[in-house]
Amino acid sequence: MADEGVQILGGYGYSEEYPMARAYRDARINRIFEGTNEINRLLASGMLLKRASKGELNLFGYAKQLFDELMTPSFESNGEEELFAVERKLVTNAKKLTVLMLGAAAQKYMMAIQDEQEVLAAATDMMMETYAMESVLLRVMKRIQRSGEAKNQLYIDLTKVFVHDAIGRVADHATNILAAIAEGDALRTQLAALKRLTKHTPINTFALRRSIADKVVEMGGYKL
């Protein structure tokens, strides 16, 4: 948002006389305070795999179970008429996909996984995206339980845009991991599983973004 704010103001966005200059400068610290994000991204996936290797988490067993399920043909009903039905499914599948990627990477590299920093970082990016997707979804669902859909249309639109954008980023990270750890028929098989987990009908995020922007303008600023 800070970046787009600077873009809207043009050269004035760099001037301290305008509010975006400080917002743009301050936003940058999120990637370095409490440790650089590169180090933390390696630690997150690395510690998870270490716990799994010690038997503290059944990550590898669950990953194998998920892969077997994906290799079994199934016929699922859409059930997309219920609010957030698609988004809830995407969050669930993002979790499954993250576990699959961690399991596949660990199987490929074994103890040498700690040297595959790009793979570990991509897996952590998937975890972060999934965490954000679920957090947004759960918070908005709680708002709807309290005050109904009509009073929360803005939050519904925001949730749909974020989740549908995020699943694309999750899929991209997974694709990069698969390209690093597999090739030939094995790669094609795993890409098919990836496609199955991220399959969904696209929504018109352009229209939703316009609606969100109109609401923000109506409120006179960002008051969410």
KOLTI-484543 format. One record per residue (C-alpha): x, y, z. Coordinates in nm, 2 decimals, decimal comma, padded with zeros to 4 digits. Layout:
N
<xx = X; yy = Y; zz = Z>
...
***
This chain:
224
<xx = 00,00; yy = 00,00; zz = 00,00>
<xx = 00,29; yy = 00,23; zz = 00,08>
<xx = 00,44; yy = 00,16; zz = -00,26>
<xx = 00,12; yy = 00,23; zz = -00,44>
<xx = 00,07; yy = 00,55; zz = -00,24>
<xx = 00,41; yy = 00,68; zz = -00,36>
<xx = 00,31; yy = 00,58; zz = -00,71>
<xx = -00,01; yy = 00,78; zz = -00,69>
<xx = 00,17; yy = 01,09; zz = -00,56>
<xx = 00,45; yy = 01,06; zz = -00,82>
<xx = 00,76; yy = 01,26; zz = -00,72>
<xx = 00,58; yy = 01,41; zz = -00,43>
<xx = 00,58; yy = 01,07; zz = -00,27>
<xx = 00,94; yy = 01,11; zz = -00,18>
<xx = 00,89; yy = 01,45; zz = -00,02>
<xx = 00,87; yy = 01,47; zz = 00,35>
<xx = 00,59; yy = 01,73; zz = 00,31>
<xx = 00,36; yy = 01,44; zz = 00,20>
<xx = 00,26; yy = 01,15; zz = 00,43>
<xx = 00,37; yy = 00,86; zz = 00,20>
<xx = 00,74; yy = 00,94; zz = 00,23>
<xx = 00,75; yy = 00,83; zz = 00,60>
<xx = 00,51; yy = 00,54; zz = 00,54>
<xx = 00,73; yy = 00,41; zz = 00,26>
<xx = 01,04; yy = 00,44; zz = 00,47>
<xx = 00,89; yy = 00,28; zz = 00,78>
<xx = 00,74; yy = -00,01; zz = 00,59>
<xx = 01,08; yy = -00,13; zz = 00,48>
<xx = 01,18; yy = -00,22; zz = 00,84>
<xx = 00,94; yy = -00,51; zz = 00,84>
<xx = 01,19; yy = -00,72; zz = 00,64>
<xx = 01,49; yy = -00,66; zz = 00,88>
<xx = 01,38; yy = -00,60; zz = 01,24>
<xx = 01,38; yy = -00,91; zz = 01,47>
<xx = 01,62; yy = -01,07; zz = 01,22>
<xx = 01,63; yy = -01,04; zz = 00,85>
<xx = 01,35; yy = -01,22; zz = 00,67>
<xx = 01,60; yy = -01,44; zz = 00,48>
<xx = 01,73; yy = -01,59; zz = 00,80>
<xx = 01,39; yy = -01,64; zz = 00,95>
<xx = 01,25; yy = -01,80; zz = 00,64>
<xx = 01,53; yy = -02,06; zz = 00,65>
<xx = 01,47; yy = -02,12; zz = 01,02>
<xx = 01,10; yy = -02,17; zz = 00,99>
<xx = 01,11; yy = -02,46; zz = 00,74>
<xx = 01,43; yy = -02,59; zz = 00,88>
<xx = 01,30; yy = -02,62; zz = 01,24>
<xx = 00,98; yy = -02,78; zz = 01,12>
<xx = 01,17; yy = -03,05; zz = 00,92>
<xx = 01,41; yy = -03,10; zz = 01,22>
<xx = 01,11; yy = -03,17; zz = 01,45>
<xx = 00,96; yy = -03,41; zz = 01,19>
<xx = 01,29; yy = -03,60; zz = 01,16>
<xx = 01,30; yy = -03,65; zz = 01,54>
<xx = 00,95; yy = -03,79; zz = 01,53>
<xx = 00,79; yy = -03,50; zz = 01,71>
<xx = 00,57; yy = -03,42; zz = 01,41>
<xx = 00,42; yy = -03,68; zz = 01,17>
<xx = 00,49; yy = -03,45; zz = 00,88>
<xx = 00,64; yy = -03,71; zz = 00,65>
<xx = 00,36; yy = -03,96; zz = 00,72>
<xx = 00,10; yy = -03,70; zz = 00,65>
<xx = 00,27; yy = -03,60; zz = 00,33>
<xx = 00,27; yy = -03,96; zz = 00,20>
<xx = -00,10; yy = -03,99; zz = 00,29>
<xx = -00,18; yy = -03,67; zz = 00,10>
<xx = 00,01; yy = -03,78; zz = -00,21>
<xx = -00,17; yy = -04,12; zz = -00,21>
<xx = -00,50; yy = -03,94; zz = -00,19>
<xx = -00,41; yy = -03,71; zz = -00,48>
<xx = -00,32; yy = -04,01; zz = -00,69>
<xx = -00,67; yy = -04,16; zz = -00,63>
<xx = -00,94; yy = -04,03; zz = -00,86>
<xx = -01,23; yy = -03,86; zz = -00,68>
<xx = -01,54; yy = -03,67; zz = -00,78>
<xx = -01,60; yy = -03,37; zz = -00,56>
<xx = -01,91; yy = -03,16; zz = -00,55>
<xx = -01,86; yy = -02,79; zz = -00,60>
<xx = -02,07; yy = -02,66; zz = -00,31>
<xx = -01,97; yy = -02,31; zz = -00,41>
<xx = -02,30; yy = -02,14; zz = -00,33>
<xx = -02,21; yy = -02,11; zz = 00,04>
<xx = -02,02; yy = -01,79; zz = 00,14>
<xx = -01,64; yy = -01,86; zz = 00,15>
<xx = -01,69; yy = -02,22; zz = 00,05>
<xx = -01,42; yy = -02,18; zz = -00,23>
<xx = -01,19; yy = -01,98; zz = -00,01>
<xx = -01,21; yy = -02,23; zz = 00,28>
<xx = -01,12; yy = -02,51; zz = 00,03>
<xx = -00,83; yy = -02,31; zz = -00,10>
<xx = -00,69; yy = -02,25; zz = 00,25>
<xx = -00,72; yy = -02,62; zz = 00,33>
<xx = -00,55; yy = -02,71; zz = 00,00>
<xx = -00,27; yy = -02,46; zz = 00,06>
<xx = -00,19; yy = -02,63; zz = 00,39>
<xx = -00,19; yy = -02,97; zz = 00,21>
<xx = 00,04; yy = -02,84; zz = -00,06>
<xx = 00,28; yy = -02,69; zz = 00,18>
<xx = 00,31; yy = -03,02; zz = 00,37>
<xx = 00,36; yy = -03,20; zz = 00,04>
<xx = 00,64; yy = -02,97; zz = -00,07>
<xx = 00,82; yy = -03,00; zz = 00,27>
<xx = 00,79; yy = -03,38; zz = 00,25>
<xx = 00,91; yy = -03,40; zz = -00,11>
<xx = 01,20; yy = -03,17; zz = -00,05>
<xx = 01,31; yy = -03,36; zz = 00,26>
<xx = 01,29; yy = -03,69; zz = 00,07>
<xx = 01,50; yy = -03,54; zz = -00,21>
<xx = 01,78; yy = -03,38; zz = -00,01>
<xx = 01,77; yy = -03,58; zz = 00,32>
<xx = 02,02; yy = -03,42; zz = 00,56>
<xx = 02,15; yy = -03,19; zz = 00,29>
<xx = 01,82; yy = -03,00; zz = 00,29>
<xx = 01,98; yy = -02,73; zz = 00,51>
<xx = 02,20; yy = -02,63; zz = 00,21>
<xx = 01,90; yy = -02,58; zz = -00,02>
<xx = 01,82; yy = -02,23; zz = 00,10>
<xx = 01,61; yy = -02,14; zz = -00,19>
<xx = 01,38; yy = -02,44; zz = -00,14>
<xx = 01,35; yy = -02,38; zz = 00,23>
<xx = 01,27; yy = -02,01; zz = 00,17>
<xx = 01,01; yy = -02,09; zz = -00,08>
<xx = 00,84; yy = -02,35; zz = 00,15>
<xx = 00,83; yy = -02,08; zz = 00,43>
<xx = 00,68; yy = -01,84; zz = 00,19>
<xx = 00,40; yy = -02,09; zz = 00,13>
<xx = 00,35; yy = -02,12; zz = 00,50>
<xx = 00,33; yy = -01,75; zz = 00,55>
<xx = 00,08; yy = -01,71; zz = 00,26>
<xx = -00,13; yy = -01,99; zz = 00,40>
<xx = -00,12; yy = -01,84; zz = 00,75>
<xx = -00,23; yy = -01,51; zz = 00,62>
<xx = -00,51; yy = -01,66; zz = 00,41>
<xx = -00,65; yy = -01,85; zz = 00,71>
<xx = -00,61; yy = -01,55; zz = 00,95>
<xx = -00,80; yy = -01,32; zz = 00,72>
<xx = -01,07; yy = -01,57; zz = 00,65>
<xx = -01,13; yy = -01,66; zz = 01,02>
<xx = -01,14; yy = -01,29; zz = 01,13>
<xx = -01,39; yy = -01,19; zz = 00,87>
<xx = -01,61; yy = -01,50; zz = 00,94>
<xx = -01,62; yy = -01,39; zz = 01,31>
<xx = -01,73; yy = -01,04; zz = 01,20>
<xx = -02,01; yy = -01,19; zz = 00,99>
<xx = -02,12; yy = -01,41; zz = 01,28>
<xx = -02,15; yy = -01,09; zz = 01,50>
<xx = -02,31; yy = -00,85; zz = 01,25>
<xx = -02,42; yy = -01,04; zz = 00,94>
<xx = -02,31; yy = -01,03; zz = 00,57>
<xx = -02,48; yy = -00,70; zz = 00,48>
<xx = -02,26; yy = -00,50; zz = 00,72>
<xx = -01,94; yy = -00,67; zz = 00,62>
<xx = -01,95; yy = -00,66; zz = 00,24>
<xx = -01,63; yy = -00,47; zz = 00,22>
<xx = -01,45; yy = -00,73; zz = 00,44>
<xx = -01,59; yy = -01,01; zz = 00,23>
<xx = -01,46; yy = -00,85; zz = -00,09>
<xx = -01,12; yy = -00,79; zz = 00,07>
<xx = -01,10; yy = -01,16; zz = 00,18>
<xx = -01,19; yy = -01,29; zz = -00,16>
<xx = -00,93; yy = -01,08; zz = -00,33>
<xx = -00,66; yy = -01,17; zz = -00,09>
<xx = -00,72; yy = -01,54; zz = -00,08>
<xx = -00,75; yy = -01,57; zz = -00,46>
<xx = -00,44; yy = -01,37; zz = -00,51>
<xx = -00,25; yy = -01,57; zz = -00,24>
<xx = -00,33; yy = -01,91; zz = -00,38>
<xx = -00,16; yy = -01,80; zz = -00,70>
<xx = 00,15; yy = -01,71; zz = -00,51>
<xx = 00,14; yy = -02,04; zz = -00,32>
<xx = 00,12; yy = -02,23; zz = -00,65>
<xx = 00,41; yy = -02,03; zz = -00,79>
<xx = 00,64; yy = -02,12; zz = -00,49>
<xx = 00,53; yy = -02,49; zz = -00,52>
<xx = 00,61; yy = -02,49; zz = -00,89>
<xx = 00,96; yy = -02,36; zz = -00,83>
<xx = 01,02; yy = -02,61; zz = -00,55>
<xx = 00,90; yy = -02,90; zz = -00,78>
<xx = 01,12; yy = -02,78; zz = -01,06>
<xx = 01,42; yy = -02,80; zz = -00,82>
<xx = 01,35; yy = -03,14; zz = -00,68>
<xx = 01,21; yy = -03,34; zz = -00,97>
<xx = 01,22; yy = -03,39; zz = -01,34>
<xx = 01,07; yy = -03,60; zz = -01,62>
<xx = 00,77; yy = -03,81; zz = -01,54>
<xx = 00,81; yy = -03,75; zz = -01,16>
<xx = 00,79; yy = -03,38; zz = -01,22>
<xx = 00,48; yy = -03,41; zz = -01,44>
<xx = 00,30; yy = -03,63; zz = -01,19>
<xx = 00,37; yy = -03,38; zz = -00,91>
<xx = 00,27; yy = -03,09; zz = -01,12>
<xx = -00,06; yy = -03,26; zz = -01,18>
<xx = -00,11; yy = -03,30; zz = -00,81>
<xx = -00,03; yy = -02,93; zz = -00,77>
<xx = -00,29; yy = -02,83; zz = -01,03>
<xx = -00,55; yy = -03,05; zz = -00,86>
<xx = -00,50; yy = -02,88; zz = -00,53>
<xx = -00,50; yy = -02,52; zz = -00,66>
<xx = -00,78; yy = -02,57; zz = -00,91>
<xx = -01,06; yy = -02,31; zz = -00,88>
<xx = -01,28; yy = -02,09; zz = -01,08>
<xx = -01,12; yy = -01,74; zz = -01,11>
<xx = -01,32; yy = -01,44; zz = -00,98>
<xx = -01,33; yy = -01,09; zz = -01,11>
<xx = -01,08; yy = -00,93; zz = -00,88>
<xx = -01,08; yy = -00,61; zz = -01,09>
<xx = -01,44; yy = -00,55; zz = -01,01>
<xx = -01,39; yy = -00,63; zz = -00,64>
<xx = -01,09; yy = -00,40; zz = -00,62>
<xx = -01,30; yy = -00,11; zz = -00,77>
<xx = -01,56; yy = -00,18; zz = -00,51>
<xx = -01,30; yy = -00,18; zz = -00,23>
<xx = -01,15; yy = 00,15; zz = -00,36>
<xx = -01,49; yy = 00,31; zz = -00,38>
<xx = -01,55; yy = 00,22; zz = -00,01>
<xx = -01,22; yy = 00,35; zz = 00,10>
<xx = -01,28; yy = 00,68; zz = -00,08>
<xx = -01,62; yy = 00,70; zz = 00,08>
<xx = -01,47; yy = 00,65; zz = 00,42>
<xx = -01,22; yy = 00,93; zz = 00,35>
<xx = -00,91; yy = 00,71; zz = 00,40>
<xx = -00,79; yy = 00,37; zz = 00,52>
<xx = -01,01; yy = 00,30; zz = 00,83>
<xx = -01,00; yy = -00,08; zz = 00,84>
***
